[in-house]
């Protein structure tokens, strides 16, 4: 039964896009094949080619193998071999390429590509090497999960966000302490009996009062800087945790500013996720 116009047009497009051999429309139109088989083969071919394009090679292999079980089109062997080559499985790729080359009715251009791949893969196998795609080829979700579990077990913990957060807490605590001491020095002046009341004798000399004021200003300034810096460090640590970036300095997307003022210090923080 002839294939639908949709299938007949889709196959050449997929061949150009993926660089894999797909069963031809003529073979899909085998009069001996049932209507259900023809439709199923076309569906499996399209699904396998799409998986190949998305670099889900094991899924593509499953679809091409299922299609081959319905119709022994040799071009499917080329597709399977190409998927195994992308996965770095030299033995399986060589086996399928050899089966493709030996099969009658194999695509002529595909034979040329298969023979060239066989030469390269045989050399790699003799040298104990792997294909360039093996290390970089993504896998399906189940394989990615397994690989991720192994990778997490041996990976190093990113300590920089926690170090930054800890430093921020410490600096904030020191700043708060200094600021409180400055407030206490000022209170020695403002809380003294007779402060602000000209009718009462003030028990503190002018020089003593000025000393407390100057000391309080200095401590509040140091405390304000500590509070601002500590807050900026804490914010930076949060940014590092959220973005997953590591480093010994503030990331490029986050910044903080400190500006001394008469009241202590003004701190500003800006960030971009």
C-alpha positions in Angstrom: 0.0 0.0 0.0 1.5 3.4 -1.0 2.5 5.7 1.8 0.7 8.9 2.5 2.1 12.1 1.0 3.0 13.2 4.5 5.3 10.2 5.1 6.8 10.3 1.6 7.8 14.0 2.0 9.0 13.7 5.6 11.6 11.0 4.9 13.9 12.9 2.6 13.8 15.9 4.9 14.9 13.8 7.8 17.7 12.2 5.8 19.1 15.7 5.0 18.7 16.9 8.5 20.1 14.0 10.4 22.6 12.4 8.1 21.1 8.9 8.6 19.7 6.5 6.1 15.9 6.0 6.4 13.9 3.3 4.6 12.8 4.6 1.3 9.2 5.4 0.4 9.3 2.6 -2.2 10.2 0.0 0.5 7.6 1.4 2.8 5.1 1.0 0.0 5.8 -2.8 -0.2 2.5 -4.3 -1.5 3.1 -7.4 0.6 3.1 -5.4 3.8 -0.2 -4.8 5.6 -1.7 -1.4 6.0 -1.0 -1.5 9.8 2.6 -2.6 9.3 3.3 0.2 6.8 1.9 2.9 9.1 3.7 1.4 12.1 7.1 1.4 10.3 6.6 5.0 9.2 5.8 6.0 12.8 8.8 4.2 14.2 11.1 5.7 11.6 9.9 9.2 12.4 10.1 8.7 16.1 13.6 7.1 15.8 14.9 9.9 13.6 13.5 12.5 16.0 15.2 10.9 18.9 18.5 10.8 17.0 18.2 14.5 16.2 17.6 15.1 20.0 20.7 13.0 20.7 18.7 10.4 22.6 20.5 7.6 20.9 19.3 4.6 22.9 15.7 5.6 22.3 16.4 5.9 18.6 18.0 2.4 18.6 14.9 0.9 20.3 12.6 2.5 17.6 14.8 1.4 14.7 15.2 -2.2 16.0 11.4 -2.4 16.4 10.9 -1.2 12.8 13.5 -3.8 11.7 11.6 -6.5 13.4 8.6 -5.7 11.2 10.5 -5.2 7.9 14.2 -6.2 7.5 15.1 -3.0 5.6 19.0 -2.9 5.6 19.0 0.8 5.9 17.7 0.4 9.4 20.9 -1.4 10.2 22.8 1.7 9.1 20.7 3.8 11.5 21.3 1.5 14.4 25.0 1.4 13.7 25.2 5.2 13.6 23.4 5.4 17.0 25.9 2.9 18.5 28.8 4.9 17.1 27.5 8.1 18.7 27.3 6.2 22.0 30.9 5.0 21.6 29.9 1.3 21.5 32.6 0.2 19.0 31.7 -3.4 18.9 28.0 -2.9 18.4 28.5 -0.2 15.8 31.0 -2.4 13.8 28.6 -5.4 13.9 25.7 -3.4 12.5 27.8 -1.6 9.9 29.1 -5.0 8.7 25.6 -6.4 8.5 24.4 -3.4 6.6 27.3 -3.6 4.0 26.6 -7.3 3.5 22.9 -6.9 3.2 21.4 -7.0 -0.3 19.5 -3.9 -1.3 21.5 -1.6 1.0 21.7 2.1 0.0 24.7 2.7 -2.2 25.7 6.0 -0.6 25.1 4.4 2.8 27.6 1.6 1.9 30.3 4.2 1.2 29.7 5.9 4.5 29.5 2.6 6.4 32.8 1.3 4.9 34.5 4.6 5.9 33.1 4.3 9.4 34.2 0.7 9.6 37.8 1.6 8.8 37.9 4.3 11.4 36.2 2.2 14.1 38.4 -0.8 13.5 41.5 1.4 14.0 40.1 2.8 17.2 39.2 -0.6 18.5 42.7 -1.9 17.8 44.2 1.1 19.6 41.8 0.6 22.5 40.3 4.0 21.9 36.7 5.3 21.9 34.8 7.4 19.4 34.9 11.2 20.0 31.1 11.1 20.8 31.4 8.7 23.6 32.4 11.2 26.3 30.1 13.9 25.2 27.0 12.0 23.9 24.0 12.7 26.1 21.9 9.7 27.1 18.2 9.1 27.9 16.7 10.2 31.2 17.3 6.9 33.0 21.0 6.8 32.0 21.4 10.4 32.9 20.0 9.8 36.3 22.4 6.9 36.9 25.4 8.9 35.7 24.3 11.8 37.8 24.2 9.7 41.0 27.7 8.4 40.4 28.9 11.9 39.6 27.4 13.4 42.7 29.0 10.8 44.9 32.5 11.8 43.7 32.0 15.5 43.2 33.4 18.1 45.5 31.1 20.1 47.6 30.9 23.8 46.7 31.9 25.5 49.9 32.1 29.1 48.7 28.5 30.0 49.2 28.6 28.7 52.8 31.9 30.4 53.5 30.5 33.7 52.2 27.4 33.3 54.3 29.4 32.4 57.5 31.7 35.4 57.0 28.7 37.6 56.5 27.1 36.5 59.7 30.4 37.0 61.6 31.0 40.5 60.2 27.4 41.5 60.8 27.7 40.4 64.4 30.9 42.4 64.9 29.3 45.4 63.3 26.3 45.2 65.5 28.5 45.0 68.6 30.5 48.1 67.6 27.3 50.0 66.7 25.8 49.1 70.1 29.0 50.3 71.9 28.7 53.6 70.0 25.1 54.0 71.0 26.2 53.3 74.6 28.9 56.1 74.5 26.4 58.6 73.2 24.0 57.5 75.9 26.6 58.4 78.5 26.2 62.0 77.4 22.5 62.2 76.6 21.5 60.1 79.6 23.5 62.1 82.2 21.5 64.1 84.8 20.9 67.6 83.7 21.5 67.0 80.0 19.7 69.7 78.0 18.5 71.5 81.1 20.3 74.7 81.7 18.9 75.1 85.2 20.6 71.9 86.4 24.4 71.5 87.0 25.7 69.0 84.4 28.0 66.5 86.2 30.3 66.0 83.1 32.9 68.4 81.7 32.7 69.5 78.1 35.9 67.6 77.2 34.5 64.4 78.8 31.3 64.8 76.9 33.1 65.5 73.6 35.2 62.4 74.2 32.2 60.2 74.6 30.6 61.8 71.5 33.7 61.2 69.4 34.2 57.7 70.6 30.5 56.9 69.9 30.7 58.3 66.4 33.8 56.2 65.6 32.2 53.0 67.0 28.9 53.6 65.2 30.8 54.3 61.9 32.8 51.0 62.3 29.6 49.2 63.3 27.7 50.6 60.4 30.4 49.5 57.9 30.4 46.1 59.5 26.7 45.8 59.2 26.7 46.9 55.6 29.6 44.6 54.6 28.1 41.7 56.5 24.8 42.1 54.9 26.4 42.3 51.4 28.4 39.1 52.1 25.2 37.3 53.2 23.4 38.5 50.1 26.3 37.4 47.9 26.3 34.0 49.6 22.6 33.7 48.7 23.3 34.6 45.1 26.0 32.0 44.9 23.6 29.3 46.3 20.8 30.3 43.9 22.9 30.6 40.8 25.2 27.7 41.6 28.3 29.8 40.8 31.5 29.4 42.8 34.4 31.6 43.2 36.5 33.6 45.8 35.0 36.9 44.9 31.6 38.4 44.2 30.1 37.2 40.9 29.7 39.6 38.0 26.0 39.7 38.4 26.1 40.9 42.0 27.6 44.0 43.6 27.4 46.0 46.8 28.3 49.5 47.8 29.2 51.2 51.0 28.9 55.0 51.6 29.8 56.5 55.0 27.3 59.0 56.3 26.8 61.2 59.4 24.6 58.5 60.9 27.1 55.7 60.3 27.1 54.1 56.9 24.7 53.5 54.0 25.0 50.1 52.3 23.5 49.1 49.0 23.3 45.8 47.2 22.3 45.0 43.6 22.1 41.7 41.9 20.8 40.1 38.7 19.8 36.4 38.4 
